[in-house]
Amino acid sequence: MERRQFLIGSAAVMSSALFAERGTAAAHEAEITGRTYRILGVPLRSGSLYPGNENDARAYRDAHLLDRLHAAGCKASDEGDVAIPSYLPHHSIPPIRNWPGPRIAWECVSERIEPFLRQPGNVPLLIGCDCSVAIGSAQALMQAGEREIHVLYVDGDFDDAAPDPAISHSAASSGVWLLTHPSPFWAGPVLKPSQVTVIGWTKPSQSREVGTASMSLKDLRQMDMQGAARNILEAIPPSAAILLHFDIDVVRQSDLPVAYFPHPEGLSLAETGALLGILLKDPRIRIIEVSEYATLRDLDQSYISKLIDLVVRAMKS
């Protein structure tokens, strides 16, 4: 009799746990399907070098990003471009190329997306940007009242080059450093290194500082991509607001040669899709950035279609 009562009690506990798990999963699914992606082009070259990349967002629109999101069951609207002055400086004077252009652009991005972040369910989707835009997005989250922010920085590089008075670094190559260090280049408040996870890199950290979480390409391949993504998400506090930054140079050059600085070694398109398919469905995602696509490397726009397919499949409801 005692054994029967034990089994009944155990079954009830298991049933209750399963019900709770299903309830949580259903709540998460409701949050994801309730999202509205607010597409915003960011005509930003100040964090980069080459001319001609000021309007890369146009290629996404030419390839029908909005229609493809709708076809995948996603709610989305095209909100046009962030208004960024066309007269920003361009130079290679150390320590940060084109300064103060990047800072002006970050302020424009922050001001534009903050109102969306104050409305439940809105997820700004930034396209046509360089990696430095993550600073403006993080600033917008803070100004919208988020107290706990985590940046998932999916990138082939660590992007933590410290400003050096002898070297002209791009703001993009210093993005993670600027996010996590007090400096005269950004008012902050800066994030703790533990609030940033760099994912998929093949070029290691330049500052070699302890505290920034990371999972290299080698680390990802030691697990399956979906398992690695789940481990990354489990390490982030449940209450965090997540900014997901996706630099397309994390994909190997043979699969996607249209990155601003393509990498011979990197994730395959299939691996990237498996990784993003878990990360982008997390209900804590508040901003998505797809960066470093270079129209000048894709004149017939054959690869932008592959890039959109990759992202849309990962977002699919």
Secondary structure, DSSP 8 states (H G I E B T S, - for coil): -HHHHHHHHHHHHHHHHHHHHHHHHHHHHHHHHT-EEEEEE----TTS--TT-TTTHHHHHHTTHHHHHHHTT-EEEEEEE----TT------SSBTTTTHHHHHHHHHHHHHHHHHTSTTEEEEEEEE-TTHHHHHHHHHHHTT-SSEEEEEE-SB------BTTB-B-TGGGHHHHHHS-BTTB------GGGEEEES-SB--SS--TT-EEE-HHHHHHS-HHHHHHHHHHTS-TT-EEEEEEEGGGBBTTT-TTBSS-BSS-B-HHHHHHHHHHHTT-TTEEEEEEE-B-GGG-TT-HHHHHHHHHHHHHH--
